[in-house]
Amino acid sequence: MIKQTNINKLMLIALSCTVFLVVGCSDSNDPVAPGIEPEIINSLDNFQFQVTAMENYTGTLEYLWDNTGAMADVDQSCQITAGSATLVLLDHGGTEVYSQDLSQGGSYVSGAGMAGTWRIRVVLSGASGTLNFRTDMRPSP
């Protein structure tokens, strides 16, 4: 017969292993951003980013995004009430193919780059307001 203390030890070990596996196997490359809580959809050929009620935030957030095309369509719809926010896209080779002030709303097209894993960089300096943008793979003409 197994004693209750042994059962408790086994349960504690199993719980510890489960936590280790869940944390250690996470495939998210999304950085933690203290002070803001971005909502992100990061899928093949589509990346969406939204932050609401941001207050005086300074920092750089960077995400990896898989783009099967050589270009991207970018839609920006932000309401920045203070500070600055810039969106930068780097292609698979690390070449900057897009840089735009996020206070400028509208639809844009990146420059041509290399398909593969792109970097999406959001540079914030004392930024307040709402950020909302999306990038999509731009099909070749």
Order of alpha helices (4+ residues) and beta strands (2+ residues): alpha-beta-beta-beta-beta-beta-beta-beta
